[in-house]
Amino acid sequence: MLYEINEKIIRLEREGRKFIKFNLGDPDLQTPMEITEAAFEAMKMGKTKYASAAGEAKLREALA
């Protein structure tokens, strides 16, 4: 199904339609230095595994 959606988007782009693609994983914005530094510190502490699919409990609580 995802390939079908992608093919449709490609066709529509050829027709001049514009889309913001959130699936690319390659944004055109620079990552803020604070985030880069925090990620580097987390990696130095060994935090290199995927998070739970439900997300980090502390982050979910902070956002709620």
C-alpha positions as CSV (number, residue, x, y, z in Angstrom):
1,M,0.0,0.0,0.0
2,L,2.8,2.4,0.8
3,Y,4.3,1.9,-2.6
4,E,1.0,2.7,-4.2
5,I,0.7,5.9,-2.2
6,N,4.2,6.9,-3.2
7,E,3.5,6.3,-6.9
8,K,0.4,8.4,-6.7
9,I,2.4,11.2,-5.0
10,I,5.1,11.0,-7.8
11,R,2.4,11.3,-10.4
12,L,0.8,14.3,-8.7
13,E,4.2,16.0,-8.3
14,R,4.7,15.7,-12.0
15,E,1.4,17.5,-12.5
16,G,2.7,20.3,-10.3
17,R,1.2,19.4,-6.9
18,K,3.5,20.1,-4.0
19,F,3.8,17.9,-0.9
20,I,5.6,18.2,2.4
21,K,7.1,14.7,2.9
22,F,7.4,13.7,6.5
23,N,8.6,10.2,5.7
24,L,11.9,11.0,4.2
25,G,14.0,11.3,7.3
26,D,16.2,13.8,5.7
27,P,14.9,17.3,6.6
28,D,16.3,20.4,5.0
29,L,16.5,22.1,8.4
30,Q,19.7,22.2,10.5
31,T,19.5,20.3,13.8
32,P,19.8,22.8,16.7
33,M,23.2,22.5,18.4
34,E,21.5,21.8,21.8
35,I,19.9,18.7,20.4
36,T,23.1,17.6,18.7
37,E,25.0,18.0,22.0
38,A,22.4,16.2,24.0
39,A,22.3,13.3,21.6
40,F,26.1,13.1,21.7
41,E,26.1,13.0,25.5
42,A,23.4,10.4,25.6
43,M,25.4,8.2,23.2
44,K,28.5,8.6,25.3
45,M,26.4,7.2,28.2
46,G,25.5,4.2,26.1
47,K,22.0,5.2,25.2
48,T,22.1,3.8,21.7
49,K,19.1,1.4,21.6
50,Y,15.7,2.0,20.2
51,A,13.1,3.3,22.6
52,S,9.9,1.4,23.4
53,A,7.3,1.7,20.7
54,A,5.1,3.4,23.4
55,G,7.8,6.0,23.9
56,E,9.8,7.0,27.0
57,A,7.6,7.1,30.1
58,K,9.3,10.3,31.5
59,L,8.9,12.1,28.2
60,R,5.2,11.0,27.9
61,E,4.6,12.3,31.4
62,A,6.4,15.6,30.7
63,L,4.3,16.1,27.5
64,A,1.0,15.2,29.1
